[in-house]
Amino acid sequence: MEIEEKILDILYDNFNIYISGQIISKILEISRMSVSNYIKILKNKGYNISSSTNKGYILYQIPTTISKQSINYFLDNKNINMHIYDAIDSTNNKSKEYISDKYIKPSVIIAKKQTDGRGRFGKFFYSPDNTGIYMSIIISPNMYIKNSSYIIMATAIAVCDAIKQISNTYTKIKWINDIFLDEKKIGGILTEAFSNFETGKIEKIIIGIGLNISTKYFPQNIINIATSLNISINKNILIAKIIDNILNILDNFNKKDIIMKYRSLSMILDKQISFILNNKKIYGIAKDITDNGELIVISQNKNIYTLNSGEISIEISKKNYE
């Protein structure tokens, strides 16, 4: 661990309490001058550290810049590996470099910017520098492959709940993995599972989460369908809350509870939607979500469709069904 990170760990452990440079120098076995120089570097990076000749150093405010120490400060579950990058292509891609590790505890990969953020079906997820949350969680769930859809639903619930808990902002879920605010998308979830076909269980799963927090400008092709939370929020708090929520839901895995909550957060039930089937666009009403997370759609001709994957669109104006 770098000296900077070790000093930060000490300051966070003594948050809002002065600790002398002499004590820090003894703990880290470096000179007091070195401690002073590292403190200056941390201040220049935006950390709110105050110095006093007689008292030492104090971290008096948790910075909004995403950092491992800040996230850990707000996490209830401290037993997590965490890796933070200024810029990478995709947190899900980077996660695959860690997927073969033998550790049991969850890992989190976070990027302040993604150059090739991905959504479902290979779609690009716009991830500009420092305006969103771009993260992937690697877990080893004791779960059968057939239950993998519950992880997506649990994650969507966890994200919506975290946003509400932190900002009192109410978001909704567009089946199956998009997070919406005021009829526009603010985020999405992309899961990738690695399973053992002999046991029928998931060995590891990567849960990718992208959220627009303060993004103001979007590419032309998504400007009418994407938006941001547009609230002043410490991203470290929201990241920590999302992680805790996901782990809590999965640690207390209950299919019935997940489905009930997922239905209550759905933005599409009883609305007109469309989807593609056999190269044909079908219009219908989203009537229900089954206990397995499938979407039940009824067309005007009373045909019933059960969707377990794919993409749907919400239709604002009335269409001629089928």
C-alpha positions in Angstrom: 0.0 0.0 0.0 1.3 3.5 -0.9 2.3 5.8 2.0 -0.5 8.3 0.9 -3.1 5.6 1.3 -1.7 4.5 4.7 -1.9 8.1 5.9 -5.4 8.4 4.7 -6.3 5.2 6.5 -5.0 6.7 9.7 -6.9 10.0 9.2 -10.1 8.2 8.4 -9.8 5.9 11.4 -9.5 9.1 13.4 -12.1 11.1 11.5 -12.7 14.6 13.0 -10.0 13.9 15.6 -6.6 15.4 15.6 -3.6 13.0 15.4 -0.1 14.2 15.7 2.5 14.0 13.0 4.8 12.3 15.5 2.3 9.4 16.0 1.8 9.1 12.2 5.5 9.1 11.6 6.0 6.3 14.3 3.2 4.2 12.9 4.6 4.4 9.3 8.2 4.6 10.3 8.9 7.7 8.2 10.1 11.2 9.2 7.7 13.9 10.3 8.9 16.0 7.3 7.7 13.1 5.0 4.4 13.1 6.8 4.1 16.9 6.3 4.9 16.5 2.6 2.4 13.7 2.1 -0.3 15.8 3.8 0.4 18.6 1.4 -0.1 16.2 -1.5 -3.4 15.0 -0.1 -4.6 18.6 0.4 -3.8 19.4 -3.2 -5.9 16.3 -4.2 -8.9 17.8 -2.5 -8.8 16.1 0.9 -10.1 18.4 3.7 -7.2 18.2 6.1 -6.4 20.8 8.7 -3.0 21.2 10.3 -2.2 22.6 13.8 1.2 23.1 15.2 0.2 21.8 18.7 -2.5 19.3 17.7 -1.4 17.7 14.4 -3.7 16.8 11.5 -7.4 16.3 11.2 -9.6 15.1 8.4 -12.7 17.2 9.1 -14.9 16.5 6.1 -15.4 13.4 3.9 -14.4 14.5 0.3 -16.8 14.0 -2.6 -14.1 12.7 -4.8 -14.4 8.9 -5.2 -11.9 7.1 -3.0 -11.4 3.7 -1.3 -11.1 5.3 2.1 -14.3 7.4 1.7 -16.4 4.5 0.5 -15.1 2.2 3.3 -16.0 4.9 5.8 -19.6 4.6 4.8 -19.7 0.9 4.2 -21.4 -1.4 6.8 -19.8 -4.4 5.2 -16.0 -3.8 5.4 -15.0 -7.3 4.1 -14.6 -6.2 0.5 -11.7 -5.9 -1.9 -11.8 -2.6 -3.7 -10.0 -1.3 -6.8 -10.5 2.2 -8.1 -9.3 3.6 -11.5 -9.2 7.0 -12.9 -10.2 5.7 -16.4 -10.6 2.2 -17.9 -12.5 0.8 -20.8 -15.2 -1.0 -18.8 -15.5 -2.0 -15.1 -17.0 -5.3 -16.3 -14.0 -5.9 -18.6 -11.6 -5.1 -15.8 -13.4 -7.4 -13.4 -12.6 -10.3 -15.6 -8.9 -9.8 -14.7 -9.9 -10.6 -11.1 -12.4 -13.3 -11.7 -9.9 -16.2 -11.4 -8.7 -15.0 -8.0 -9.5 -17.5 -5.3 -10.7 -15.1 -2.7 -14.2 -15.5 -1.2 -15.1 -12.0 -0.2 -16.7 -9.7 -2.7 -14.7 -7.3 -4.9 -15.7 -4.0 -6.3 -14.1 -2.3 -9.3 -14.9 1.4 -9.8 -13.9 3.8 -12.5 -14.2 7.6 -12.5 -14.5 7.3 -16.3 -15.2 4.6 -18.8 -14.0 4.8 -22.4 -16.0 1.8 -23.5 -18.8 1.4 -21.0 -21.2 -1.4 -22.0 -24.9 -2.1 -21.6 -27.0 -5.1 -22.7 -26.8 -6.3 -26.3 -23.5 -4.7 -26.7 -24.9 -1.1 -26.4 -22.5 1.7 -25.4 -23.0 3.3 -22.0 -21.9 6.9 -22.0 -19.5 7.3 -19.0 -17.9 10.8 -18.9 -15.3 11.7 -16.3 -16.5 12.2 -12.7 -20.2 12.7 -13.5 -21.5 9.2 -12.7 -21.0 6.0 -10.8 -19.5 3.2 -12.9 -18.8 0.1 -10.9 -18.8 -3.7 -11.0 -19.2 -6.1 -8.1 -17.8 -9.6 -8.2 -19.5 -12.1 -5.9 -19.6 -15.8 -5.4 -23.3 -16.5 -4.7 -24.3 -19.9 -3.4 -27.0 -19.9 -6.1 -28.2 -22.1 -8.9 -27.9 -20.8 -12.5 -31.7 -20.9 -12.9 -32.0 -18.2 -10.2 -29.6 -15.8 -11.9 -32.4 -13.4 -12.9 -33.1 -12.7 -9.3 -29.6 -11.2 -9.0 -30.5 -8.6 -11.7 -33.8 -7.9 -9.9 -32.1 -7.6 -6.5 -29.5 -5.2 -7.9 -32.2 -3.0 -9.5 -34.0 -2.9 -6.2 -30.8 -2.2 -4.3 -30.0 0.8 -6.6 -33.5 2.3 -6.3 -33.5 1.9 -2.6 -30.1 3.4 -2.2 -31.0 6.5 -4.2 -34.1 6.9 -2.1 -32.3 6.4 1.1 -29.6 8.9 0.3 -31.5 11.6 -1.6 -35.2 10.9 -1.1 -35.5 10.6 -4.9 -37.9 8.0 -6.2 -36.7 6.0 -9.2 -38.4 3.1 -11.1 -37.3 0.0 -13.0 -37.9 -0.7 -16.6 -37.9 -4.4 -17.1 -35.5 -5.9 -16.7 -32.5 -3.9 -15.8 -32.9 -0.2 -16.5 -33.2 2.5 -13.8 -35.5 5.4 -14.7 -36.3 8.9 -13.4 -39.2 10.9 -14.8 -39.6 8.6 -17.9 -35.9 8.9 -18.8 -33.1 6.4 -18.2 -30.5 7.3 -15.6 -28.7 4.0 -15.3 -28.5 0.3 -16.2 -27.3 -3.1 -15.0 -25.2 -5.6 -16.8 -24.5 -9.0 -15.3 -22.1 -11.7 -16.5 -22.1 -15.1 -14.8 -19.5 -17.8 -14.7 -21.1 -21.1 -13.9 -20.3 -24.7 -13.2 -22.5 -26.9 -15.3 -21.7 -30.0 -13.3 -23.1 -28.5 -10.1 -25.6 -26.2 -11.9 -24.4 -23.3 -9.7 -23.0 -19.9 -10.3 -19.3 -19.8 -9.3 -18.9 -16.0 -9.8 -21.0 -13.3 -11.2 -20.0 -9.7 -12.3 -22.7 -7.1 -11.6 -22.0 -4.0 -13.6 -23.8 -0.8 -12.6 -23.8 2.5 -14.4 -25.6 5.6 -13.0 -25.7 9.2 -14.3 -25.4 11.4 -11.3 -24.6 14.9 -12.7 -24.1 14.3 -16.4 -25.4 17.4 -18.2 -24.5 16.7 -21.9 -25.3 13.5 -23.7 -24.6 12.3 -27.2 -27.2 13.2 -29.8 -28.4 9.6 -30.1 -29.5 9.4 -26.5 -30.2 13.0 -25.6 -34.0 12.5 -25.6 -34.0 9.2 -23.6 -31.3 9.8 -21.0 -31.0 12.0 -18.0 -29.2 12.3 -14.6 -30.2 12.4 -11.0 -29.1 16.0 -11.1 -28.7 16.3 -7.3 -25.8 17.3 -5.1 -24.7 14.1 -3.5 -21.5 12.5 -2.2 -21.0 9.6 -4.6 -19.0 7.7 -2.0 -22.1 7.5 0.2 -24.3 6.2 -2.7 -21.7 3.7 -3.8 -21.4 2.3 -0.2 -25.2 2.1 0.2 -25.6 0.3 -3.2 -23.0 -2.3 -2.2 -24.5 -2.8 1.2 -28.0 -3.1 -0.2 -27.0 -5.7 -2.8 -25.1 -7.8 -0.3 -27.9 -7.6 2.3 -30.5 -8.7 -0.2 -28.5 -11.6 -1.5 -27.3 -12.7 1.9 -31.0 -12.9 2.9 -32.1 -14.3 -0.4 -35.8 -14.6 -0.6 -37.5 -15.0 -4.0 -40.9 -13.9 -2.8 -39.6 -10.7 -1.2 -37.5 -9.8 -4.3 -40.4 -10.3 -6.7 -42.9 -8.3 -4.6 -40.5 -5.4 -4.3 -39.5 -5.6 -8.0 -43.2 -5.4 -9.0 -43.7 -2.4 -6.8 -40.9 -0.5 -8.4 -41.9 -1.4 -12.0 -42.7 1.5 -14.3 -44.2 -0.6 -17.1 -47.1 -2.6 -15.6 -50.4 -1.8 -17.2 -48.6 0.4 -19.8 -48.4 0.0 -23.6 -45.1 -1.5 -24.7 -43.5 -3.0 -27.7 -41.0 -5.7 -28.3 -39.5 -7.6 -31.3 -40.4 -11.2 -31.9 -39.3 -13.1 -35.0 -38.3 -9.8 -36.7 -41.8 -8.4 -36.1 -42.7 -5.5 -33.7 -45.4 -6.5 -31.3 -47.5 -4.0 -29.3 -49.2 -4.9 -26.1 -50.0 -4.2 -22.5 -47.5 -5.3 -19.8 -49.8 -7.1 -17.4 -47.6 -8.8 -14.8 -44.2 -10.1 -13.8 -44.1 -13.7 -12.9 -42.5 -15.2 -9.8 -39.5 -16.0 -12.1 -39.1 -12.5 -13.3 -40.7 -13.0 -16.7 -42.8 -10.3 -18.2 -46.4 -11.1 -19.2 -47.7 -9.1 -22.2 -51.2 -9.2 -23.7 -51.8 -8.0 -27.2 -55.0 -6.4 -28.5 -55.8 -9.8 -30.1 -55.6 -11.3 -26.6 -52.5 -13.2 -27.4 -50.4 -13.8 -24.3 -46.6 -13.5 -24.5 -44.2 -14.5 -21.8 -40.8 -12.7 -22.1 -37.8 -14.0 -20.3 -35.2 -11.8 -22.1 -34.9 -9.2 -24.7 -35.6 -5.5 -24.8 -38.9 -3.6 -24.6 -39.9 -0.1 -25.4 -42.6 2.0 -23.7 -45.1 3.4 -26.2 -46.5 6.8 -25.4 -49.1 7.0 -28.2 -51.6 4.4 -29.1 -50.6 1.9 -31.7 -52.4 -0.6 -33.8 -51.7 -3.8 -32.0 -50.2 -6.7 -34.1 
